Amino acid sequence: MIIKELIADEYRLIQDEICRGLEQADGKGKFEEELWQREEGGGGRSRVMQNGAIIEKGGVNFSAVFGKLPEAVKKSFNVDSDDFFATGVSIVIHPNHPFVPIIHMNIRYFEMNEHIRWFGGGIDLTPHYIIENDARFFHTYLKQVCDQFNANFYIKFKAWADDYFFIKHRNETRGIGGIFYDRLTPITAGVSWEKVFEFSKAVGHSFVPIYSELINRNKDKSFNDSNKQWQYQRRSRYAEFNLVYDAGTKFGLETNGRIESILMSLPPQANWIYNYEPDAGSEEEKTLNLLKKGINWV
């Protein structure tokens, strides 16, 4: 039987691996670490890179917290117990280059007792410009990770991501999706607890090879001020999703998490242009037309 301390230890190692990989891929930036304690119980390690060669702002956070669940969270989770333990790694990277995509990953474990516990997480990509070859690479890689554990995981979790990362008030997806899963247990996954844990770790280990490849494909492309303005416009949609819909943001705020760690997902700069309409036939219009659910990238 896996125990929560082992899960937290493995997640710490994944945080270390990802930080090393991102520093290597960026070539200039270094992560600064802050250790923090939560008054109600537990704490974490927040690591942030700013003003790197490619990464303008990036956070790779680990936390392991425990205590009493607020009533609002108990109601949302439909549970009666009070005590909880939660651990995870959460990542958001905002590049300075408009042809390098924003990326997000989260792997997490939640436990109240031996009967109420589950894994959750996922990884998704938010390109400022959707490059179809990159989208196919990203989704093919994720499918290969999923297929190692269950042939149905990719189809199920890809559809879940399409639904979850949807900006309802804009009627568009946040990006090209990826995979998203929650409350994953042996019953819902069709595999053992050990296999569910191994899947969670495999998602974590996929981050560095995926994002390093996407950085290397696009970092030397030239761009102009128009491309940058479009990047700021797309960042605004990212911010809207995280502040209005993101479940992790809500959970962190409702459980008195560290505010700087919770909001590290927000971009360093974003623009809201009133009633923006891209030029007909432009790459910006092409991207908007691909921000919809159900696209088969594999």
Buried (B, 14 or more C-beta within 10 A) or exposed (E): EBEBEEBBEBBBBBBBBBBEBBBEBBEEBEBEEEEBEBEEBBBBBBBBBBEBBBBBBBBBBBBBBBBBBBEEBBEBBEBEEEEBBBBBBBBBBBBBBBBBBBBBBBBBBBBBEEEBBBBBBBBBBBBBBBBEEBBBBBBEBBBEBBEEBBEEBBBBBBBBBBEBBBBEEEEBBBBBBBBBBBBBBEEBBBBEBEBBBBBBBBBBBBBBEBBBBBBEBBBEEEBEEEBBBBBBBBBBBBBBBBEEBBEBBBBBEBBEBBEEBBBBBBBEBBBEEEEEEBEEEEBBEEBBEBBBBEBEBB
